[in-house]
Amino acid sequence: MKKKLFITVSQLTRSAGILLLFLYLGKGIQFISHLPIPGSIFGLLLLFLGLNLRLIPLDYVLPTGSFLLNYITLFFVPVGVGLLQYSELLSIHWLTIAVSSVISTIATLISVGWLYQRFSK
């Protein structure tokens, strides 16, 4: 029982460490490059490359990744609460926000569909 618990804790620690390493690598790239892209996006791209090139086995990041995905809805609560502070601004610009959301969603669907058809051949 204790051995199994130790293995689980060590796997979670390793997994969280890898995710944090890539997060801080991305933040470092953003700090050095001064690009207007969040460091977390750079970190996700690096993690994606590492997993795709099989530099990092999926089993290494799966324990913490699965845990975070199970509770992903909780990460949207602060964003929703933060939007309440800007309700007046949102009520003024609701049409612009709605139109841009629809247009960007359609553009994303078309581009993803086109790319899928192109690369699935």
C-alpha positions as CSV (number, residue, x, y, z in Angstrom):
1,M,0.0,0.0,0.0
2,K,2.7,2.5,1.0
3,K,4.8,1.5,-2.1
4,K,1.8,2.1,-4.4
5,L,1.2,5.5,-2.8
6,F,4.8,6.4,-3.1
7,I,4.8,5.5,-6.8
8,T,1.6,7.6,-7.4
9,V,3.0,10.6,-5.6
10,S,6.3,10.4,-7.4
11,Q,4.5,10.1,-10.8
12,L,2.3,13.1,-10.0
13,T,5.4,15.1,-8.8
14,R,7.3,14.2,-12.0
15,S,4.3,15.1,-14.2
16,A,3.7,18.4,-12.5
17,G,7.4,19.2,-12.6
18,I,7.5,18.6,-16.4
19,L,4.4,20.8,-16.9
20,L,5.9,23.6,-14.7
21,L,9.2,23.3,-16.5
22,F,7.6,23.9,-19.9
23,L,5.5,26.7,-18.5
24,Y,8.6,28.5,-17.2
25,L,10.5,27.8,-20.4
26,G,7.7,29.5,-22.3
27,K,7.7,32.4,-19.9
28,G,11.5,32.7,-20.3
29,I,11.1,32.8,-24.1
30,Q,8.4,35.4,-23.8
31,F,10.6,37.5,-21.5
32,I,13.6,37.3,-23.8
33,S,11.8,37.8,-27.1
34,H,9.3,40.5,-25.9
35,L,6.7,39.1,-28.2
36,P,3.0,39.9,-27.4
37,I,2.3,36.2,-27.0
38,P,1.8,34.8,-23.5
39,G,4.6,32.6,-22.1
40,S,2.1,29.8,-21.4
41,I,1.4,29.6,-25.1
42,F,5.1,29.2,-25.9
43,G,5.3,26.6,-23.1
44,L,2.4,24.7,-24.6
45,L,4.0,24.7,-28.0
46,L,7.2,23.4,-26.6
47,L,5.4,20.7,-24.7
48,F,3.5,19.8,-27.9
49,L,6.8,19.5,-29.8
50,G,8.4,17.4,-27.1
51,L,5.4,15.0,-27.0
52,N,5.1,14.9,-30.8
53,L,8.8,14.3,-31.3
54,R,8.7,11.6,-28.6
55,L,11.3,13.4,-26.5
56,I,8.9,13.2,-23.5
57,P,6.8,10.0,-23.1
58,L,3.1,10.7,-22.7
59,D,3.0,8.6,-19.6
60,Y,5.2,11.2,-17.9
61,V,2.7,14.0,-18.2
62,L,-0.5,12.0,-18.1
63,P,-1.1,11.9,-14.3
64,T,-1.2,15.7,-13.7
65,G,-2.6,16.4,-17.2
66,S,-5.6,14.1,-16.5
67,F,-6.1,15.6,-13.1
68,L,-6.1,19.1,-14.5
69,L,-8.5,18.2,-17.3
70,N,-11.0,16.7,-14.8
71,Y,-11.2,20.1,-13.1
72,I,-10.8,22.4,-16.1
73,T,-14.2,24.1,-15.6
74,L,-13.0,25.5,-12.3
75,F,-10.3,27.5,-14.1
76,F,-13.0,29.4,-15.9
77,V,-14.7,30.7,-12.7
78,P,-12.2,33.6,-12.1
79,V,-12.5,34.7,-15.7
80,G,-16.3,34.8,-15.4
81,V,-16.2,36.7,-12.2
82,G,-13.7,39.1,-13.7
83,L,-16.1,39.8,-16.6
84,L,-18.6,41.0,-14.1
85,Q,-16.4,44.0,-13.4
86,Y,-16.8,45.1,-17.0
87,S,-20.5,44.7,-17.4
88,E,-21.0,48.3,-18.4
89,L,-18.3,48.1,-21.1
90,L,-19.7,44.8,-22.3
91,S,-23.2,46.2,-22.6
92,I,-21.9,49.0,-24.8
93,H,-19.9,46.8,-27.1
94,W,-22.0,43.6,-27.1
95,L,-22.7,43.8,-30.9
96,T,-19.0,44.1,-31.8
97,I,-18.1,41.2,-29.4
98,A,-20.9,39.0,-30.8
99,V,-20.1,39.6,-34.5
100,S,-16.4,39.1,-34.0
101,S,-17.0,35.9,-32.0
102,V,-19.2,34.5,-34.8
103,I,-16.8,35.5,-37.6
104,S,-13.8,34.1,-35.8
105,T,-15.6,30.9,-35.0
106,I,-16.6,30.4,-38.7
107,A,-13.1,31.3,-39.8
108,T,-11.7,28.7,-37.4
109,L,-14.1,26.0,-38.5
110,I,-13.3,26.6,-42.2
111,S,-9.5,26.7,-41.7
112,V,-9.5,23.6,-39.5
113,G,-11.7,21.7,-42.0
114,W,-9.6,22.8,-44.9
115,L,-6.4,21.8,-43.1
116,Y,-7.9,18.4,-42.1
117,Q,-8.9,17.6,-45.7
118,R,-5.5,18.7,-47.0
119,F,-3.5,16.6,-44.5
120,S,-5.8,13.6,-44.3
121,K,-4.9,12.6,-47.9
